[in-house]
């Protein structure tokens, strides 16, 4: 922990390429999702990845999670290359990914059971995480008895239960209504402030990205997305103690990212032969 | 047995609709029972009268059937026959469960097996089991072996098809979740995700197949006449003891309904998360 790990970034992405191939009408089709993505995430950093839909954000997260192998390039975690899922990382899924036949408590215990942690300890740790997300009273319920927001709290508690160094979040609030999303963004920031994990946060929501992140990686439009720019967000923390949206740094970061996204969209729309200059903003945000 | 449960549902619904909270009120349930009982009494009365005016050989009266049932239950062959039949059913159904679940998982999860074996299993499914019975008995012997095979084939398909569908449609994202939390082996994925996700389907398959198993059991025994309820039926039939034939048939639907109900209860108990 003293020497090399200090100057090495927690997560290093090195020239990640990923193609998807499928068969259509007997012919091999192929599309390039990632066309050489490279960036670093520092330890304890909250880093978001944003980009137009279809740009391969989720693919990138899956590569870092070890769920999808990259065609070429490397993912280094703490300087070591990874190819498989590992205990150092935990994923929070967009569609929650809870097991409907398990109770809330057993869902949170699931990763601990896989790690062969004794049952009483697993229960204690799972309950602790359910306390953190405010769902201790719902431990005996089944996921489908809970609202979407509550289900994702369970998903978050499950990811936190293994105490991973890295939290990988794939549009975690994308399937949750707007009011609940606002509450959960703040909760996430509080939890992150306490636990200090390295977070890779995928989102298509510009405001969400600026609100929660230290840095925002903007991917270019697919196919073959690359890192277009990395935008730092110099907003003081804790961010729930003041009106973040009125802060000049917020407005500045938001405007910068919006202009980057708009470039992408314009290129794409005119490239597709439609009316140039007419662009749609990514959902979940309003015009600057 | 399936016909019975649909009829029950159809009769039950109007009565349930009358109460505003959706559940059947006490008096509604009572009056429903009374109505059902009245139907039974009516049918038995018509049967009794018709039986009295026809040859006992053609249409024995309900009373004669009841007497025959009493006779074979307490002084006759019903108990050993039923024991023998139950043994056959238990062995056959047990094998059908193992076979149905295994093949269902293998074909549902591995495409190669699905495309290579699937068409042949479908062809077998489309063949009436009863047409195969003589052949099965020649191949597998006229002892217990042949009869067990008939029961297995009769009850195999609902279990297999349901397991197959449940495994094939197992949500891929949950498999991903398990992988992301460190379930690395195929065996682990099957045990922790695929089979639990398919369990409601598998249990429904068991419930649907038990009735078919009872049919298979009776068919095999009727063909073989070597013990069991089926052979009892044939035995009384060739002696023209029609009331005894009916008395021996009566336990079959009862057995089927009781076993289906038991499996339905098991299903609701293990499968509570689906309905809650």
Interface residues (C-beta under 8 A of the other chain):
Chain A: X65 X66 X67 X84 X85 X86 X87 X89 X90 X91 X93 X95 X97 X99 X100 X101 X102 X110 X111 X114 X115 X142 X144 X145 X158 X162
Chain B: X173 X174 X176 X177 X178 X179 X180 X181 X182 X183 X184 X192 X193 X196 X197 X199 X273 X274 X276
